[in-house]
Amino acid sequence: MKKITFCLTGEEMRESYTYNMEEAGITANQLIIQTYNKKGDFTLGSTGFIVIAIVTSLLSFALAAWLYGWVKEQPSSNEQIHRVSGYIRQGAATFLNKEYLVLAKFCGVCAVLIFIFLPSPIWKGHILLNFQMALAYIFGALISAAAGKIGIAVATIANAKTAEAAQKGIRLSFLCGFRGGAVMGMAVVGASLLGVALVFWLTGDTTTLLGFSFGASSLALFAKAGGGIFTKTADISADLVGKVELGIPEDDPRNPAVIADNVGDNVGDVAGMGADLFDSNVASMAAALVMGAALDQTMGGTKNVSMVFCYAALGLLASIIGVATARMGKNDNPTFALNSSTYVTTAIFAVLTAIATAVFHLEWRIWGASFVGLLVGVIIGIASDYFTDDAKKPVQLTAKASESGPAFTVLSGVSYGFISTLPALIGIAFSALISYKLCAPLGGDYAMFGISMAAVGMLSIVGMIISNDAYGPIVDNARGLAEMGDLGDDVIDITDSLDSAGNTVKAVTKGFAIGAAGLTVIALLGAFISEVNEAAVAKGLVAAGEKYLTGFDVMDPIVFFGMIIGSAIPAVFSAMLMLGVNRNAQRMVSEIHRQFREIPGLKEGKKDVIPEYDRCIELATTGSLHELIPAGLMTIIATLLVGFIGGVRAIGGFLTGNIISGLLLANFMSNAGGLWDNSKKYVESGHNGGKGSDAHKAAVIGDTVGDPFKDTAGPSINTQITVVSLIASLMASLFLTLSLL
């Protein structure tokens, strides 16, 4: 008879434990962990940590409300800025209202289908569970929509406040822009943590939690795609006609598309990116909770679920501290101020979670995995900064190449964009490998749980990341408002400095979002396997305690079938979105030409001659809403077809191919687009011939190519791979029993 005797850390051998290993039927490591989870010297239990998460969420809402009030109280007296800001606010609200009306219909159809089929068809007698799942889906979509609305509401006020604050100096102007963005950061992360905590607390069902996550993801997919199509339609059109054809300044009020461009900054980079990171944060927690709950059920206790909520709450608390203390230093460098806030928040999270791990006797290996994820997120951000910052060689060399014509601009950007994918993908690969190996000795499925906690760690400071990201479009709008309000060259120089920092940090946050999406979907792949195994036991396909799936063999033709199809989806998805931008931008260019041709005195800039801004806003809105649905539906339908044809093995391959090609394309397009954008700005600042030169015209064309790369297709891929992963997990039971192969 094989026995094992051990004692827990800090206990004497007289309190040791002896077990019959043959009767236990598990490994020594699993037995130790099971005893440790049950014994626990000091623990609040999962309910206690859920309460802490809810309280922290409410604290973030309180900070968001205070920041909103502070921004709103800043003086604003310029009538021209007030009028133009009103156009932007009205245009953004109009677009969001129309977009959400379309998405409400889509979500309504999805909710009905979920009610009928998930987690199992209602004719099998689980009507209450199905209703719970549909309700969770709607709740996720509603919270995601509300987060976008909040972000737009403050961003369209903060832009005017930031512009006028620049008259008093860069520090106050920076604070207006950052605190405006921080309202979005605090609201989004507070809402995501609160939503996950409430759904899990009220239902205790991780499958329902995946339904909540799917609601957030499906709305985010279309919100990001729709906002991206809108913003790049206006941006490309305004640049091509204004800068290239007519040689007028970027934010010249004569340009009929200039207000639509400013509206697009908000609906794409504020509402869209907010929905994207809201989705990633919810999905990472959902995946970790699926695996953590499964481990707790096997091992006993609630330590793994508790750890997810503990770390998520401390991440939000670290972001609250970082946002509340953010200031510009004596060097008046906004980029340094934004990056310093991120690094301070990272350090605070590392310290707080280490203290919590020691106090609550959590597992140090899991802490190590989450810290690795966070560290790699910062490294990916630094790599993205290198390839997109105009102080670095790639941007400067691309600007130099522009002297030889637009073909060389495009070739340079594509080349550096592809090179930039290597450090990010290496970072994701190493973080997954290290967290897996770090947690594998714990036994069971702790290795995959370690990867999921690395994703939670990487997204732990997402409150600060969103704050930095939303800062970008606010100061970009402020720069345009300063020019339209005739605030003078000194003010424009200040807003240019703030805008340049926003572009640099925006590239970092996009790289961070892509890295976080990578770890999240790897964790969701683990969650999919857990859902399949649970469904297989319930349907009697395997005995309790056995596994139907442990992984996927790429030499299996069914797995390979799914992998090939899955790898093509991100490319087709991206192409459909960019073709949508292309078609919509062509229509807007024609409208701009019409206005310059038919409105007397507009081209000459005669006083009291105002373009028909609303026509361009309406055109961008209608076109983007028309274009956004097909691409999203294509990804969903492809996932369902592969699942019902090839079953769970084909879906495993499909997800693997989708993740790999999706991460590559997303990183390439985000960094290449950011590089082209900053190359154009580098030339405009007086280098390589300056404004009006041949290099400038070539750089503008490069930026035009890069716009839908970095702001439409690239960031939308993050959400696309999350959506298909969640669909796979939710449909696991049906794919298991209803596939053709």
Order of alpha helices (4+ residues) and beta strands (2+ residues): beta-beta-alpha-alpha-alpha-alpha-alpha-alpha-alpha-alpha-alpha-alpha-alpha-alpha-alpha-alpha-alpha-alpha-alpha-alpha-alpha-alpha-alpha-alpha
